[in-house]
Amino acid sequence: MELNWWQGGIIYQIYPRSFMDANGDGIGDLAGITDKLDYVASLGVNAIWLSPIFTSPMKDFGYDVSDYRDIDPMFGSLADFKRLIARAHELDLKVMVDQVISHSSDLHPWFAESRQDRTNPKADWYVWADPKPDGTPPNNWLSVFGGSAWKWDSRRLQYYLHNFLESQPDFNFHNPEVRQVHLDNMRFWLELGVDGFRLDTVNFYFHSQGLEDNPPVPPGEPKTKGAPEDNPYTYQRHVYDLSRPENLPFLQELRALMDEFPGSTTVGEIGDDFPLKRMAEYTDGGDKLHMAYTFELLNKPRSPQFLRDVIRTTNDSVRDGWPCWAVSNHDVVRMRTRWGAEEDPVQYPLAILALIISLRGSVCLYQGEELGLPEADVPFERIQDPYGIPLWPVFKGRDGCRTPMVWNDQPFGGFSTMEPWLPVDASHIPLSVAHQEAQSDSMLQHTRRLIQWRQQQRALVRGDLVFVDVQNDDLLAFTRSYAEDRVLVVINLTGQAQIAELPLAVTEAIDGHGFNAILESSTLTLPAYQAYYAKFV
């Protein structure tokens, strides 16, 4: 059966504020993205995903929406967005946009109406609850961004729920009007020509109407992923405030909408106590999400054994669903720093890229990863992230991965003609696109060749995955098989040469990806940070 473009597709994530500033105000915009789409297409990716561009007061930089059907003037206009879609489609790039529907801005007209009293038409559009008799919040639920998840409102004499900032009140998805209005808004963008949605906090839509206290994480059991371990949010087992069973019927309603637009897709972000289980639940059966990703590979653990366990568990649990792999995004420390601080700055990121584009599933590649950018150092006085300021200095927030893209060695890396909203790290300038375009052995050129080569390998794009034992736990080894195309993949993520005993009869190595290996009989010698691809029988 022929698969859809997104099955095995590579999605390039763009953080609009920091990609390219076309109007010289220090903030990236849609016109700037459009100007750089030729560059994105040259990487060989299938699609772009735009972080939020909708009207917003920007207290959480667009993840607090105040109008779900318009573009924030900071980024341009609906006309600019239509031009972006048209140019992307000319370049055979699909366009995906963020949908942040678990909560809105407190400046959204819907919330302004909801908070007026308990009887207005939108009184039940958000999650409201009475205080306990002593005036304290209704339960112990915590915000991901710190403190109680409840904020007192003196007009209704009730608390409202906010899983993130106080200025991000949570919708009440138990109300069918709320579910329908979000589906209608997504239909608006689909009819405008978008090819899919990335769904922010997709497992946060529903809450338990009983408002029961969450229990603590039992001693010795793993904490929730998706928040730093020093955040008290991770101390609770999130039984009642997220991943509720009512979420599944809504995802089926959403899938029915998407099915009206053939070729469209969804990828959900899952932060959960048991994320791989949730991914399987949300993507199997072909009637809910098309894809999902978790924070398993967006945290600090990265040993070959850890990666093997995550890949195997995902592969075994997702079944007929479809995972999406990401090692960096706008919410976490860049992979080169988080995982590769002590590794070779070019070869290690390339080996990680080789791994994720060789797995069963789709891939999200965050802007700047193709350049091997490290995490930027943003001084405290320039920090913008409301998540980072109260938790400084143990947690510095998300600004270090959100600094401007570096295009050349002009002031501000060619991103803007004036001081950008976040500083350009001096260490990024020598890694700019212009510098790396001029070097045949740069990270950018290697990445481009590797992606374009991979896109021609049907087994890597579409095939099933089975682990194989090469008698060396420092190596990741598996096969990908699609019809008659069968490829053995062996990857060395360590800084030392490794020996593998191949259990399969290799017929020929597959070249064109730029890696080196030596095969003598059935013994493979794989140098540091190298990958080996071969056909087998």
C-alpha positions in Angstrom: 0.0 0.0 0.0 1.3 3.4 -0.9 2.1 5.5 2.1 1.2 9.2 2.6 3.9 11.9 2.3 4.1 12.3 6.1 4.9 8.6 6.7 8.7 8.8 6.8 8.6 12.5 6.0 11.1 15.0 7.4 9.5 18.2 8.8 11.6 21.3 9.3 10.5 23.2 12.3 10.7 27.0 12.0 10.5 29.3 15.1 9.1 32.4 13.2 10.4 35.0 15.7 13.9 33.8 15.1 14.1 32.6 11.5 14.4 35.7 9.3 13.4 39.4 9.8 12.3 40.9 6.5 11.1 44.3 7.8 14.0 45.2 10.1 12.2 45.3 13.4 14.4 42.7 15.1 11.7 40.0 15.0 11.3 37.3 12.4 8.2 37.4 10.2 6.3 35.5 7.5 7.9 37.4 4.6 11.4 36.5 6.0 10.4 32.8 6.0 9.1 33.0 2.5 12.4 34.6 1.4 14.3 31.6 2.8 12.1 28.8 1.6 14.5 28.0 -1.3 17.1 27.2 1.4 14.8 25.0 3.3 13.8 23.1 0.2 17.5 22.6 -0.7 17.8 20.5 2.5 15.6 17.8 0.9 12.9 18.0 3.7 9.2 17.4 3.0 7.5 20.0 5.0 7.8 23.0 7.3 6.1 23.4 10.7 5.6 27.0 11.9 5.5 27.6 15.6 2.5 29.8 16.5 1.8 32.8 14.3 -1.7 33.7 15.4 -2.8 36.9 17.1 -1.4 36.9 20.7 -0.2 39.2 23.5 3.0 37.1 23.3 3.3 36.5 27.1 4.3 32.9 26.1 5.4 34.0 22.6 2.3 32.9 20.7 1.3 29.9 22.7 -1.3 32.2 24.2 -3.7 32.8 21.4 -6.2 35.7 21.4 -7.6 35.1 17.8 -7.5 31.7 16.2 -8.3 33.0 12.7 -5.8 35.8 12.2 -2.0 36.4 11.9 -0.3 38.5 14.6 0.8 41.8 13.0 4.2 41.1 14.4 4.5 38.4 11.7 2.5 40.0 8.9 -0.9 39.4 7.6 -3.2 36.7 6.2 -2.1 37.8 2.7 1.6 37.2 3.7 0.6 33.8 5.0 -1.1 33.0 1.7 2.0 34.0 -0.2 4.1 31.7 2.1 1.8 28.8 1.4 1.9 29.4 -2.4 5.7 29.6 -2.5 6.1 26.5 -0.3 3.8 24.5 -2.5 5.7 25.7 -5.6 8.8 24.2 -3.9 6.9 21.0 -3.1 7.0 21.8 0.6 4.0 21.0 2.8 3.0 23.6 5.4 2.0 22.7 9.0 1.0 25.2 11.7 0.8 25.0 15.4 -2.6 24.6 17.0 -2.7 25.6 20.7 -6.2 24.6 21.7 -5.8 23.3 25.3 -5.8 26.9 26.5 -6.1 30.5 25.2 -4.8 33.9 26.2 -6.7 35.5 29.0 -7.1 38.4 26.5 -9.2 36.2 24.2 -12.7 37.6 23.9 -14.1 34.2 24.9 -12.4 34.4 28.3 -13.3 38.0 28.8 -16.9 37.0 28.5 -16.5 33.8 30.5 -15.1 35.5 33.5 -17.9 38.1 33.8 -20.3 35.9 35.7 -21.5 32.3 36.0 -24.5 32.6 33.7 -23.2 34.2 30.4 -23.2 32.1 27.2 -19.5 31.3 27.6 -19.5 30.8 31.3 -18.7 27.1 30.9 -16.1 27.5 28.1 -13.2 27.4 30.5 -12.5 25.3 33.6 -13.9 27.1 36.7 -14.2 25.7 40.2 -15.3 26.8 43.6 -12.7 27.2 46.4 -12.4 24.9 49.3 -14.3 26.1 52.4 -11.1 27.8 53.6 -10.7 29.7 50.4 -7.8 27.6 49.0 -7.7 26.2 45.5 -10.0 23.2 44.7 -7.1 20.7 44.6 -3.4 20.2 44.5 -2.9 20.4 40.7 0.3 22.2 39.7 1.2 24.4 36.7 4.0 23.2 34.5 5.4 26.7 34.8 5.5 26.6 38.6 3.0 27.0 41.5 -0.6 26.2 41.7 -2.6 25.5 38.5 -5.4 27.6 39.9 -5.9 31.4 39.7 -8.5 33.3 41.7 -11.0 35.5 39.9 -12.8 38.1 42.0 -15.7 38.5 39.6 -16.9 35.0 39.6 -15.5 34.2 43.1 -14.0 31.1 41.6 -10.7 29.7 40.5 -9.8 29.0 36.9 -7.5 26.3 35.7 -4.2 27.2 34.0 -1.8 24.3 33.3 0.8 26.9 32.2 0.9 30.6 32.8 -1.8 32.4 34.8 -2.5 34.2 31.5 -3.3 30.9 29.8 -6.7 29.7 31.1 -7.6 26.2 30.1 -10.6 25.4 27.9 -13.3 23.1 29.2 -13.3 20.4 26.5 -16.2 18.7 28.3 -18.4 21.4 26.7 -19.3 20.3 23.1 -19.4 24.0 21.9 -15.7 24.3 22.8 -14.8 21.2 20.9 -16.8 22.3 17.9 -15.4 25.8 17.7 -11.8 24.5 17.7 -12.7 22.1 14.9 -14.3 24.9 13.0 -11.2 27.1 13.4 -8.9 24.3 12.1 -11.2 23.8 9.1 -10.6 27.5 8.4 -6.9 26.9 8.0 -7.3 23.7 6.1 -9.5 25.5 3.6 -6.8 28.2 3.4 -4.4 25.6 2.2 -2.4 24.3 5.2 -1.4 20.7 5.0 -1.5 19.8 8.7 -1.2 20.8 12.3 1.3 20.3 15.1 -0.9 20.0 18.2 0.5 21.6 21.3 0.0 19.6 24.6 -2.4 17.3 22.9 -3.0 15.2 26.0 -4.0 18.2 28.1 -7.4 18.8 26.6 -9.6 17.2 29.2 -9.5 17.2 33.0 -11.3 15.1 35.5 -14.5 16.7 36.4 -14.2 15.3 39.9 -11.2 17.5 40.5 -9.5 14.8 42.6 -6.0 15.5 44.0 -3.1 14.0 42.0 -1.2 11.4 44.0 2.6 11.8 44.5 5.0 9.8 42.4 5.8 6.7 44.4 9.3 6.4 45.7 11.7 5.0 43.2 9.4 5.4 40.2 10.3 7.7 37.3 9.0 11.2 37.3 7.0 12.7 34.4 9.0 13.9 31.4 8.4 17.2 29.8 9.5 19.3 32.7 12.8 19.7 34.5 13.3 17.3 37.5 13.7 20.3 39.9 10.2 21.5 39.0 7.7 20.4 41.6 5.3 19.6 38.8 7.3 16.4 38.3 6.6 15.3 41.9 3.0 14.4 41.1 1.6 11.4 39.2 -0.7 13.2 36.7 -3.7 11.0 36.9 -6.5 13.6 36.9 -5.3 16.7 35.2 -4.2 15.3 31.8 -4.3 12.2 29.5 -8.0 11.6 30.4 -9.9 8.9 28.4 -12.3 11.5 27.0 -9.4 12.7 24.9 -9.7 9.8 22.5 -13.2 10.5 21.2 -12.2 14.1 20.5 -9.1 13.0 18.6 -11.4 10.8 16.5 -13.6 13.9 15.8 -10.4 15.7 14.7 -9.3 12.8 12.5 -12.7 12.8 10.8 -12.1 16.5 9.9 -8.6 15.8 8.7 -9.9 13.0 6.5 -12.0 15.5 4.6 -8.7 17.0 3.4 -6.7 14.1 1.8 -3.0 14.3 2.4 -3.4 16.5 5.5 -1.8 15.3 8.8 -1.4 15.9 12.5 1.5 15.5 14.9 0.8 15.7 18.6 3.1 16.7 21.4 2.8 14.4 24.4 4.2 15.2 27.8 3.1 12.5 30.1 4.1 10.2 33.0 4.0 7.3 30.5 4.6 9.0 27.1 5.3 5.9 24.9 2.1 4.3 26.1 0.2 7.4 25.4 1.8 7.7 21.9 0.6 4.2 21.1 -2.9 5.0 22.4 -3.2 8.2 20.4 -1.9 7.0 17.0 -3.0 3.4 16.6 -6.1 2.3 14.7 -5.9 4.9 12.0 -8.7 7.0 13.5 -6.9 9.5 15.8 -3.6 11.3 15.4 -1.5 10.6 12.4 1.8 11.0 14.4 3.0 11.9 17.8 6.3 12.7 19.6 7.3 12.5 23.2 10.0 14.0 25.3 12.0 10.7 25.6 14.7 12.0 23.3 14.4 15.6 24.3 15.8 15.0 27.8 19.4 14.3 29.0 19.8 10.5 28.8 21.5 9.4 25.6 23.5 6.3 26.1 23.3 3.7 23.3 21.4 1.4 25.7 18.9 4.1 26.6 18.3 5.0 22.9 18.0 1.3 22.1 15.3 0.9 24.8 13.3 3.9 23.7 13.4 2.8 20.1 12.5 -0.8 20.8 9.7 0.2 23.2 8.3 2.7 20.7 8.5 0.2 17.9 6.8 -2.5 19.9 4.1 -0.4 21.4 3.0 1.9 18.5 2.1 -1.0 16.3 0.1 0.4 13.4 0.6 3.9 14.6 3.3 6.3 13.5 6.0 7.9 15.7 7.7 11.2 15.0 11.3 11.6 16.2 12.9 14.8 17.4 16.1 15.4 19.4 15.8 19.2 19.5 13.0 21.8 19.4 12.0 25.2 20.7 11.4 23.9 24.2 14.7 22.1 25.1 18.4 22.7 25.1 19.9 22.1 21.7 21.1 18.5 21.1 24.7 19.5 20.4 24.9 20.9 23.9 22.5 18.6 25.7 24.0 15.4 24.4 27.1 16.3 22.5 29.0 18.8 24.7 31.9 16.4 25.2 31.7 14.9 21.7 33.0 15.9 18.2 30.9 19.0 17.3 30.3 17.9 13.7 30.6 14.1 13.6 28.5 13.4 16.7 25.5 15.5 15.5 25.7 13.8 12.1 25.7 10.4 13.7 22.6 11.4 15.7 20.9 12.6 12.5 21.8 9.4 10.8 20.1 7.5 13.6 16.8 9.4 13.6 16.4 9.5 9.8 17.0 5.7 9.8 14.2 4.9 12.3 10.7 3.9 11.5 8.7 7.0 11.7 8.8 10.7 10.7 11.4 13.3 11.8 11.2 16.8 13.0 14.4 18.8 12.3 14.6 22.0 14.3 16.0 25.1 12.6 19.8 25.4 13.1 20.3 21.7 13.7 21.5 21.4 10.1 24.2 23.9 11.1 25.2 22.0 14.3 24.3 25.1 16.4 25.1 24.7 20.2 22.8 26.2 22.8 23.2 29.9 22.9 24.3 31.7 26.1 21.6 34.3 26.9 22.5 36.5 29.9 19.9 36.9 32.6 19.2 40.5 31.7 18.2 39.4 28.1 16.0 36.5 29.2 12.5 36.7 27.7 11.1 33.3 28.6 8.5 33.5 31.4 9.3 29.9 32.2 13.0 30.6 32.8 12.9 33.8 34.8 11.5 32.3 38.1 13.6 29.1 37.9 16.9 30.8 37.1 19.7 29.8 37.4 19.2 26.1 37.7 16.8 26.2 34.8 17.6 29.0 32.3 14.4 28.7 30.3 14.0 28.1 26.6 15.7 31.2 25.1 19.0 29.5 24.5 17.5 27.4 21.7 15.3 30.2 20.3 18.0 32.7 19.4 18.1 34.0 15.8 19.1 31.9 12.9 22.6 32.8 11.5 22.7 33.4 7.8 26.1 35.1 7.3 28.8 37.1 9.1 27.0 40.5 8.8 25.8 42.2 12.1 23.3 40.0 13.9 24.2 37.1 11.7 22.2 38.5 8.8 19.0 37.8 10.6 18.0 41.5 11.0 19.4 45.0 10.4 18.8 45.9 14.1 19.3 44.3 17.5 17.1 41.2 17.6 14.6 40.3 20.3 17.2 37.7 21.6 20.9 38.2 21.2 22.9 36.3 18.5 25.5 34.2 20.2 29.0 35.0 18.9 29.9 31.3 18.7 27.1 30.9 16.1 28.5 33.3 13.5 31.3 31.0 12.2 28.6 28.3 11.8 26.3 30.5 9.6 24.7 29.2 6.4 27.0 31.3 4.2 30.1 30.0 5.9 29.0 26.4 5.7 27.7 26.6 2.1 31.3 27.5 1.1 32.7 24.4 2.8 32.2 21.0 1.2 32.8 19.1 4.5 30.6 21.4 6.7 27.8 20.1 8.9 25.3 21.8 6.6 26.7 20.1 3.4 26.9 16.7 5.1 23.4 17.1 6.5 22.0 18.0 3.0 23.7 15.1 1.4 22.6 12.7 4.1 18.9 13.8 4.0 18.8 13.8 0.2 20.4 10.3 0.1 18.0 9.0 2.7 15.0 10.3 0.8 15.9 7.9 -2.0 16.0 4.8 0.3 12.5 3.3 0.3 13.4 0.9 3.2 14.6 3.8 5.4 11.6 6.0 4.6 8.9 3.3 4.8 10.2 0.0 6.1 9.6 -2.1 9.2 12.3 -2.0 11.9 13.9 -5.1 13.6 16.8 -4.9 16.0 19.8 -7.2 15.4 22.5 -8.4 17.8 26.0 -7.4 16.6 27.6 -8.5 20.0 28.5 -4.9 20.9 26.2 -2.9 23.2 27.9 0.4 22.2 26.4 0.1 18.8 22.8 0.5 17.5 22.0 -2.1 14.9 18.7 -2.8 13.1 17.2 -3.7 9.8 14.7 -1.7 7.7 12.6 -3.7 5.2 10.1 -2.6 2.7 9.0 -5.1 0.0 12.2 -6.3 -1.7 14.3 -3.4 -0.3 16.2 -4.5 2.9 18.9 -2.4 4.6 21.1 -3.2 7.6 21.9 -0.1 9.7 24.7 0.0 12.3 25.5 3.3 14.0 28.4 4.2 16.3 27.5 7.1 18.6 30.7 6.8 20.6 34.1 8.5 20.2 35.9 5.3 19.8 36.1 2.8 16.9 33.8 -0.2 17.5 33.7 -3.8 16.2 30.5 -5.6 15.2 29.9 -9.2 14.2 27.2 -9.0 11.5 24.6 -11.8 11.9 23.3 -11.2 8.3 24.8 -11.9 4.9 25.6 -8.5 3.5 25.5 -8.2 -0.3 26.8 -4.7 -0.7 27.4 -1.5 1.2 25.1 1.4 0.2 27.2 4.4 -0.5 26.4 8.1 -1.0 26.0 9.1 2.6 29.6 10.0 3.4 30.4 7.5 6.2 33.3 5.1 6.5 33.5 1.5 7.6 35.6 -1.6 7.0 34.0 -5.0 6.5 36.2 -8.1 6.6 34.2 -11.3 6.3 31.4 -10.8 8.8 33.4 -8.4 11.1 32.6 -4.7 10.8 35.0 -2.0 12.1 33.1 1.2 12.5 35.1 4.3 13.3 33.9 6.9 15.9 30.6 8.6 15.0 30.1 6.6 11.9 27.1 4.8 10.3 27.1 1.7 8.1 24.3 0.9 5.6 24.2 -2.3 3.6 21.9 -4.5 1.6 21.4 -8.0 3.0 19.8 -11.3 2.2 
